[in-house]
Amino acid sequence: MRQVKDNIATQKVKISCENIRKIFIQKGDQQVHVLENISLDVYENEFLVILGPGQSGKSTLLRIIAGLETPTEGKAFLDDKPIEGPGPDRGLVFQSYMLFAWRTVLGNVEMGPKLSGVPREERRRIAQHYIDLVGLTGFEKHYPHQLSGGMKQRVGIARAYANKPQVMLLDEPFGQLDAQTRLFMEKETERIWQTDKRTVIFVTNNIDEAIILGDRIVTMEGKLPGRMGMQVYNVDLDRPREPTDMEFLKLRHQITEASELVL
Amino acid sequence: MSTSTVANEIVQNVREKKEFSLLALIRNEYFLYVVSSVAFVAIWHWVAAEQILGKSLATPYAVIKELYRLTSTELAGQTLWGHIWASTQRILIGFILASLVGVPLGLFMALNRTANAIIKPVFDLFKPMPPIAWVSIAILWFGIGEASKVFIIVIGTFVPCLLNSYNGIRLIEPELYDVVRSLGGESRDEIFQVSFPAAFPAIFAGLQISLSIGWTCVLAAELVSARSGLGWIIVQGMKQTKPEMVIGGMLIIALVAWLSSEALAHLEKLLCPWKREIEGL
């Protein structure tokens, strides 16, 4: 549980970011340095949490890995192949769910297989499997507007999973949920991940969520432009983790101290 | 009451029998609808019968009697049904023509920047022009026949068709396209799986606005020059100083316009059961 950098060197690297720099040009040619010299390895089947306050560039890093943004400098790799654009090997889950309002739960979940031309019967079977996995059995014919926030995000997770991605990218997926539903969804995420293991990159601003879920936690700070720091923490706690455990609190304290985060 | 738990959330099916109470009846909105409608007709009757506004207001009964008379009496060779159909036909032709051009054009403008840059300045010039301003030029160009009336309806209904289709696409959350792309979709999928279905309610709202504008346009056209239609009936009533005929015409227009918009609303419910509220359009 000490602060160690990359001590899991025996594992296979799935995603690799090399010296990534991202500058956005705002109105009036103002440059905003969002990411500065970011290097990061993510191992296969690892649950990696990127923790940081708003505006720290964590979502931008995730979007670069997703292939939805191009870094100004540096490159991101998936299995040593440079990431050039979005693809079905990386599944995305959004904070604002981004469900297809005009499709039922089943229609949403089967979208990925449908786009890759999986025959109807087969994609129904896949979709049903993941609907069951996220606990939405019986809601297949519901439309998103009939679901609560937590249920909507279950659909979002099932939809990403049903496309069988190698890497799951979750961008503050529970940011819009109330505290209780959020805690429950964290447990559910852990359960789903343990049932169907993938490499997961999970972005959050919530330190408890980070410690409950992460094998490793990467903290990002965006307060000093051009000096964005990254710290890596290994979380060697047994799952499921309880936020009231002594070890949990120690790590929480350590991260808070080191990163000057107001969390 | 039955309760079930799904995904850690409790679903309750509440079905309780309500007991009758006077207070609940007075607050019941359907009851209030009836009260307000009856009161309106009663006040109308009283004002007309007592001739408070002079002889220019007919009683509800006189209006109904006049409408009944018109269903069997021919005016300019047509009964009331013929005139209703004449107006409806003009609207349908104009409305369908306008939506067949306006909707695809709006979608195309929203999806193609070059097309947008070419069409938008011209469209913006014509957009604020009230369709009724076209009445005179339409008569000059197309004479007083059917063509000029249909032309005015096309001009009037075209604008909301195009605008709503255009905005419907423009207001789509860009992240929805990210979803399709990250699920392995191509640009074709972005258009067919996101753009079109997501814009559908906005397009439909545009059609509904168009239809009601269509009724305004057809009236304007018929008031100026026509030998048939509901607008023409109103003009006849005015010329013959028959307020019951004018009011009767107005009522029929309201009724037919309402029926047609209800039909469209019903069609929308059938076509998109997932409809969400669209604000700011």
Boltz contact constraints between the chains, C-beta under 6 A:
constraints:
  - contact:
      token1: [A, 68]
      token2: [B, 178]
      max_distance: 6.0
  - contact:
      token1: [A, 86]
      token2: [B, 181]
      max_distance: 6.0
  - contact:
      token1: [A, 86]
      token2: [B, 182]
      max_distance: 6.0
  - contact:
      token1: [A, 88]
      token2: [B, 184]
      max_distance: 6.0
  - contact:
      token1: [A, 92]
      token2: [B, 182]
      max_distance: 6.0
  - contact:
      token1: [A, 94]
      token2: [B, 175]
      max_distance: 6.0
  - contact:
      token1: [A, 98]
      token2: [B, 175]
      max_distance: 6.0
  - contact:
      token1: [A, 98]
      token2: [B, 176]
      max_distance: 6.0
  - contact:
      token1: [A, 98]
      token2: [B, 179]
      max_distance: 6.0
  - contact:
      token1: [A, 101]
      token2: [B, 274]
      max_distance: 6.0
  - contact:
      token1: [A, 101]
      token2: [B, 276]
      max_distance: 6.0
  - contact:
      token1: [A, 102]
      token2: [B, 197]
      max_distance: 6.0
  - contact:
      token1: [A, 102]
      token2: [B, 274]
      max_distance: 6.0
  - contact:
      token1: [A, 111]
      token2: [B, 183]
      max_distance: 6.0
  - contact:
      token1: [A, 112]
      token2: [B, 183]
      max_distance: 6.0
  - contact:
      token1: [A, 115]
      token2: [B, 183]
      max_distance: 6.0
  - contact:
      token1: [A, 115]
      token2: [B, 184]
      max_distance: 6.0
  - contact:
      token1: [A, 115]
      token2: [B, 185]
      max_distance: 6.0
  - contact:
      token1: [A, 115]
      token2: [B, 189]
      max_distance: 6.0
  - contact:
      token1: [A, 116]
      token2: [B, 184]
      max_distance: 6.0
  - contact:
      token1: [A, 135]
      token2: [B, 7]
      max_distance: 6.0
  - contact:
      token1: [A, 136]
      token2: [B, 7]
      max_distance: 6.0
  - contact:
      token1: [A, 143]
      token2: [B, 274]
      max_distance: 6.0
  - contact:
      token1: [A, 145]
      token2: [B, 276]
      max_distance: 6.0
  - contact:
      token1: [A, 148]
      token2: [B, 9]
      max_distance: 6.0
  - contact:
      token1: [A, 151]
      token2: [B, 7]
      max_distance: 6.0
  - contact:
      token1: [A, 163]
      token2: [B, 183]
      max_distance: 6.0
  - contact:
      token1: [A, 184]
      token2: [B, 8]
      max_distance: 6.0
